[in-house]
Amino acid sequence: MRTLISILVANALFMSGQALAAPNDVQNETQKITELKQQLADITEQLDDLNNRVDKTERHTSLDRLEITGDFRTKAHSLHFQDVVWSPAMKVNFNDFGAKAMSGAFGMPNDLNSPLGKMMQANPDLAAAFQNGMLQGVMPYVLAPKSVQDIDNDIYYTTRLRLNLKAKVWDNVSFAGRLSMFKNWGDSTGVQVFDSWRSFTMDGTSSGNTSGDWLRVERAYFDWKKINGSEFYLSIGRRPSTYGPPSHYRENELRGGTPSGHLVNFNFDGATLGYNLGEITGVEGQVVRFCYGQGFESQWGNGEMFGDIVTKDTHLGGFNIDAINDGTNFLQFTLFGAKDVNDGFKGTMAFPTQLAGIFAPTMYQDMQKFDNFNFVTRVQPSGVIGDMYLGGIGFAREEANDIKWFASLGWTRAEPNGNAGMFGGMLSDAIFEAELNSTGTEIIMVPKTSDDSDTKDGYGIYVGVQIPAPYGKFGLEYNYGSKYWTPFTQAQDDPIGSKLATRGHVAEAYYIFDINPKMFIKLAGLYYDYEYTGSGTPVGAPQKIDDVLAGSAYSMLPVVDTAFDMNASLTINF
């Protein structure tokens, strides 16, 4: 464009030179020069305007290839936990222990240097009970005295940044992605001390757990629509499987994920084959989808060597159907299964000092010298514990007066196979048996089987309403989960734990102040009343919280009776 301007200016100057050379009087010459100068100025102004418009078009065309939007949220929580109890124990087959001890497999009990003598010397209560014949059958072996306390974290800040990427690849092909940073103030270690199942970073929950000041790929997938002119579409990649309906209302955003947020808020890689059924039935927004994914890779990059594999790949598959989605009414059905579920995921964690004192006494001798140190370790599951199935139906309606309400019913089924790791089998506890270590110098407890392999069904309900209010909107929500309720919502970023995974009751109230169409303040309060342990994990038998507090039941990890979260956040969309 600048070259074109230069040529036109040069031509104008040439013409003005010719005019000066003409044999006319001075007045005519002056008038012609003035006219030519004005013409040159007009041409230059028009070309500058054209150049600016072309530059904007070129820039717009270039930027259209990749559209970047996002949101920024800063949030302050006041977290309070009542009756946090830690009462660890393991179920031991003492009949097996007694038979091995009587046979001399562990050495003589009166020999203080034998494995059995060392164990009895280190555990005098266990020795007395064993000698008095009180240890028979499968009984709890208490690992540490019960402790109960209240915990208050008066102020806890977090920052979340999400960058949305969109690109039009072709007329019917597009790419979408989301990069996320989620951190609490003053911490970018990315590793938490393992005190609950949500406290170690793993693939499926990396977007919902505070990690550090780096961006993670939360989503990355393509959509291929109108395949061969049909109503079929295909999508492959890291799935949009978080913040689905109706959980998006409390986030004050549009539908964020495909599956029901009551059942799934979990990152995974996979594919979706869908069909816009509404083009045939005439029902607006009616879509049928078959979804497939992989939740765990058992061979590549794991901690097992030379093909000595005891875990299996976890595959997910099922249907997600939007029966109605007309902008006013939304009706969704979900049904899928997870085959070959293992007793955990790959991840990293800081090993708790308290557990080291129980399970790693040799290492604990050195750890006591540095009581503010925790060693970071990579963890992975120890074996396959069974299959799981999830299903649900959800309905939401947005009234003409801007009132929004919803109700969702969810179902989960666990089918254990009888296997168990250190923390248990599928919704069952592990039964340990005593064995000698590889050097024959110490008695160790090894999980051998689960205490229950029966099929277990759980259910959850989730209801809520959002109504217009001065300067914004007001919302109320309630959810309940039964004893065996086990949805895949662990990536929900509630710091106390995914409220929708709770085995018990959760009530939430919030007020959203709309500052402008791109900015809002949210004030909220959540109250958790747990009924059973193990919310958010299929590993281990759920124990009644009241029984753990009373000392008649045990839990390897700390459990909470009640908790509440008062929080305020400021969110900006850009």
N, C-alpha and C positions, 0 to 999 in steps of 0.2 A: 504493500500500500504506500509506503514512504517513497519507493522508487517511482510509482505512478505520479505522485505529487511533484517530485523533482522534475520529471519529464514535462509535466504541464507548466510548471513555473518557467522552465527553460524555454519552452515554446512561446510563452507569453512575453518573456524578455526579448526573444528574437523578433517577435512581431513589433514590440515597442521600438526596437532598434531600426527596423525598416521604416517605421513611421517617422522617426527622427531624420532619416536620410532623405525623405521626400522634400521636394522643393516647394514648400509652402511658407507662408509668412509666419512670424514668431507667435502670433496669437493663436492661429490654428494649431501650430505645433504644440503649444502649451495645453490647449484644450484636449487634443488627442492623447497626450501623455497622461493627463488627469483622468480621462475616461478609461484608458488602459489600466492605470493603477487601481481604479475602483473595480474594474472587471477582475483584475488579478486578486484583489482582496476578497471579492465575493466567491471566486473559485476556490481560493484557499480555505475560506470559512466552510464552504460546502464539503470540501474534501476532508477537512478535519472532523466534521460531524459524521461523514460516511465512515471515516477510519475508526472513530470511536464505536460506532454501531457494529461494524464488522468485527472489531476486537472483542466486544462483549459477546457476540454470537459465537465466535471461535472459542472464547473461554467457557461459555455455557455448554457448547457441544462437548468440550473436553471434560468438564465437570460432570456432565450427564453420564459419563462412563462409570463413575463411582460417586454415589451420593453418601455423605457422612452426616449422620445426626447422632444425638445422644442425650443422656441425662446425667445430672450430677446431684447427689444427695448427701447431705451431712446430717447426722442423727445423734441425739444424746439420750441415753437410757439411764434409768435408775432401777437397778435390779435387786430383788430381795427374795431370799430362799429361806423357808422355814422347815425345821426338822430335816436337815440333811444328815442321813444316817449311813455309816459305813460299817457293815457287819459281814466280813468275807468268810466264806466256808466252801468246802468242796464235798461232794458226796463220794464216800469211799466204800468200796466193797471190803468190809472188815472180815468177812468169812474167808475171802481169798487171802487177805493179809495174815490172818491167824494161821491158816494152813501152811503158808510159806514160812512164817516165823517158827512154827513148831517143827517144821522139817529141817530147820537149820540153814535154809537158803539165804538168810540175812545174817548169819553168824549167831553167836550166843548172846543173850540179853545181858548176862553178867560180865561180858567182855567189853570194857569201855572203848576199845579200839575197833570193835566190829561195827558194821553199818547199823545193825539193830541197837547195839549198845549206845552208839552216838545219838541215834534218833530218840531213844528213851531218855537219855541224859539231857538232851535239848528240850524235851517236851515232857516234863514230870507229870502233868495232869493226864496226858495220853498214856504214859507208862502205868500210872495207878489204875486207870480205867481198864487197860488191857489186862493187867494182872488180876483184876477182880472180875474178869469175864463180862464186863459191861459193853464191850465192843463186838456186836454181832450184826450180821446182815449189812444192808446199805444204810450208812448213817452219815450225818454231817460231821466233817472234820473242821473245826473252827480254826481259822488261820490268824485271827487278830481280835482283840477285844472290841466290842461294839462301841462306836462313838456317835454322838448326836450333837449337832450344832446348828445355829442359824448363821447365814452368810449374807452380808449386805455389800453390794457394790454401788455406792451412792451415785457415782457418775461414770459413765462408760460411753466414750465417743467413737463413732465409726464414720468413715467416708467411703462412698461408693461412686465409681465412675463407670459408665457404660457407653461404648461407642458402637453405633449401628452402621453397618456397611451394606450398601445395596448397589447392584450393577445390573444393567440390562444387557445381556449377552447377545440375544437375538430376539426376534419378534415374540417367540413363545418360550424363551429360556432366560432365566434370571438367576442371580447369585445373591445370597444374603448371609450376613455374619454379624456377630456381636463380640466385642472385646470387653472384658470386665476387669476392673480393679476394685477390690473390697478389702479394707484394712481397718483395724482399730488404731486410734491415735497412739503414737509412740511405740509401735511394734510392727516390724516387717520380717520377723524371724521365719514366718511361714510354718512353724511347727508348734503344736500345743502339747501339753502334758496329757497323757491318756487317762482321763478320768470319766469319760463317757464315750459312747459310740460316735458322737458327732465331733469329737475332739481331735481326730486325726484327718489330715487332708488326703482325699482320694479323688479319683477321676469323676465320680458322679456328683460330688458335693463341692467341688472346688470353687464354684461361683457363689455358693451360699455361705461359705466359711471364711472368716477373715484370714487373710494370708500375708499380704504385703503390698508394697507399692509397685507391683508389676501387673501388666495386663495379661489375662488368660483368654484363650479362645473358648468362649462359652458356647458359641454357635458358629457353624460354617457349613452351608449346604446350598445346593442348586435346586431350582424348580423347573421341570420341563413339562409345560402345559400343552393341551390340545394336541396330544401325540397323534401324528398322522391324521389330523383333522377331527379326532374323536374327543370325547369328554374325559379321557384318561389323563392322568398326570403322574409324574414320577419325581421323587425328591430323594437325594442321597447326601449324607454328610452327618455332621454333629447336629443333632436334632433340636428344634425349638420345643423343648419338653419341660419348660419351667414357666410358672405363673400362668397356667391355664385357667379356664373358667371353673368356678366363679371366684377364684382367689384374686383375680385382677381388680375387683372392686375395691378391696382394702388398700391396694397399691395405687389407686387413682390413675389407672392407665387402661388402655385398650387391651383386649385379649392378648396375652403374651405368648401362650403356648397352645399346641394342638390338643393334647389330652386333658382330661379333667384334672384341675389342680387339687381336687380333694383326694385323688388317688396317686397322681404322679407329679412330683416336682424334683426331677432328677436328671442330670445330664447323661446322655448316652449317644453312641454312634450307631447309625443304622440307616434304614430306607423306608419310604412310604410310597405305596402305590394307591392312588385315589381315583375316584370317579365322581363327577358332578352329576349325581342322580337327579337333581332338581330340574335339569334340562329335559328329562323324560317325564317325571311325575308332575312337574309344574309347581312343586313346593320350593319356595325361595330358600337358597342357602343349604339345600339338602346334599350332603357329601358323605360318601362311604370311603373309608380308608383302611387298608391293611398295613400295619406297621411291623417292622422287624428291626431288631437291634442286638448288639452284643454288650453285655454288662461287665464281662470279665474275660481276659485272655490268659489261659492257663499255662501256655508253653513259652511263648516268646517273651523274654525279659523277666521271667519269674526267678524265684530263689531255689528252684529244684534243678539238680544237675544230671546230665547223662541219661535223659529220658526217664528218670525215676519220678514220674509224675503221679501225684495222688489227687490233684485238683482237676477240674474240667472247665472248659469254656462255658460261660453262662449265656444262654441265648434267650431273647425276649421276642414275643410275637403275639399279635392279636388285632382286634378291630376297634376302631374309633369312628362313631357315626354321629354326624350332626343331622338329626331328624328334622329340625326346624331351626332356621337362623334368618329371620326376616327383619331384624333390627328392633323388633318389639319382643318377640318370644324366641327363646333359645332352649332347645331340648337336645340333650346329648346322651348317648349310650356308649359305655366303655367295657371291653372284655379282653383281657390278655393274660398270658402266662409267662413264667420265668422257669426255664428248665435247667436243672443242674446248678442250683444255688449253692454257693460255697459259704463257709462260716466266716466270711469277711471279704475284704477287698485289699488290693495292693495300696499301700500308703506309707506315710512317715509319721512318726510320733516321738515325743520325748518320754522315755520310760519313767514311771513314777518311782520315787525313792521307796515309798511304802511297799510296793509290789516287789521291788528288788530285795527288800528284807525278807520276804516270804519265799520267793521263787529263785533268787540268785544270791544266796548267802555269801558265797566266795567273793563275788563282785561287790556285794554290799559292804564288805570289810574296808574296801578302798573308798567307796562312795561316802562313807561316814566322815571321811576326812574333808570332803567338799560337799557339805550339805546343801549348797545352793547350785549344784551342778546336776544336770540330767543328761544321760547319753541319748543321742538321737539314733533311732533305728528304723530300718525299713521293715514293714510287716506285710504278711500276706496270709491268706487262708490256709488251713491245714487239710481240708478235704471237703467233699460234697456232702451236704446234709439233707437235700430233698428238693422238691419243686414247690412253686407258689403260683397262685391264680388270684387275679383281682378283677372286680367288676363293679359297675355303678351306673346310676342314672341321675342326671342333674337337669334342673329346670331353672331358668331365670327369665324375668320379665322386666321391661323398662316401660313404665306407664307414661301417658301423655303429659302428666303433671310432673315428670322427671323423678318420680319415686321408682327405685330399683329394688327388687327383692329376688331371693333365690332359695332353693332347697336342693340338697344333694344327699343321696344315700349310697354308701359304699360297702362292698363286701370283699373280704380277703380269705383265702384258704391256704393252709400250709399242709403239705404232705411230706412228713419226715421220712427218712430212710433208715433211721436208727444210728447213724454215725454222729460223732461229736468231737469237738476240739476242746481246748482248755476252757473256753467260756460257755460251752454247751453245744447242743444240737439245735435243730430247727424247733423253736418254741419248746425246748426241753433242756434239762440239765444233763451234764456229763457225769458218768459214773467212773471214778478213778480206781486204778489198781496199783499196788505197790510193786516196783521193780528196782533192780540194781542198775546204777548208771554203767556207762561203757567200761569204766575202770574197776567196777565192783567194790567201790569204796563208800558209796552213798546210796541210800534208799530215796527214790524219786517217785512221785505220783504221776501216772500216765493216764490220760482219758482214753477209755476203751469203747464205750458205747453210750447212747443216750438213755435216760430213764423212762422215756415215753415216745413211742413211734406212731401214735394215733393221729388221724387227720383232725385238724383244728380249724374252725371257722370263726372269723371275727367280723364285726360290722362297725360302721361309723356313720354319724349323721352330721350335717353341716348346713346351717341356715343363717340367713342374714337379711338385713334391710338397710337401704341408704336413702335418706330423704333430704330434700332441699332445706337449707337453713340460712340464716343471715350470713352473708359474705362467703357462703360455700355450701357444705353438705355435712350431714351427721349420719354416722353408721353404727349399727349394732350387729354383732355376730356371736354365734354360739356353736361349738362343736363338741362331740362326745365320741370316744373310742372305747370299745369293749376290751376284755382281757386279752384276746388274741388278735386285736386290730393291728395290721401290719402293712400300711401303705408305703409307697416309694416316694416320700415327700421330704427326704432328709436334706435337700438343697435349699429348702426354705430358710431365709436368713434371719429368723427370729433367734436372738442370742440365747434364750433359755432352752430352745429346742423347737423344732417344727411343731407349731400348735396343732396342725392337722394330723400329726402322728401320735398325739397324746392318747395314752390309755387312761381315760378319765375325762374330766370336764375342763373346757376353756371358754371363758367369756371375754369379749373384747368390745370396747367402745372407742370411737374416734370422732374427731371433728377436723374437717379439712377446710382451711381458709384459702380461697382462690385469690392470690395477689394479682395475677394477670393470667391470660390464657396459657402462658408458658412457665408459670411459677406458682408454687403453693406451699403452705405450711400445714403440717399435720400434727395434731396432739392426740395421743392414744394411750390406752391402758389395757393390759392383758392380765387376767388372773387364771392361773393353772391350779387345778386340784387333781393330782395324780391318784389313781386307784391301784394301779399295778406297775411293777418295774418294767424296764426294758423298752420304753417307748422309742419307736424309730428303728428297732432292730429285730430281725427274725431269730437271733441267736440267744438261747437261754430261755428257761421257763419263766413266764411272768409270775412274780410273787406279789401278794397283796401287801401294799405299803404298810398297813396297820400291823400286819404280822411281822414285818421286818423291824418295825419300831418296837414291837413287844418282845422281840428276840426269839420268836418261834420260826422265823424264816430268815434266809440269808441272801446276800447279793455280793458278787465278786467286785462290782463297781459301786460307787456311792449312788444313792437314790434320794430323790426329793419328794417331800410330802406335798407342800404347796409352795407357790412362787407367784410373784407379780412383777410386771415390767411396765413402768411409766416412762413414756418416751415422747420426744418432740423432734421433728425433722423438717428440713427445708429442702425442697427439690426444685431443680431448674431443668427444663427441657430445652434443647437447642438444636 
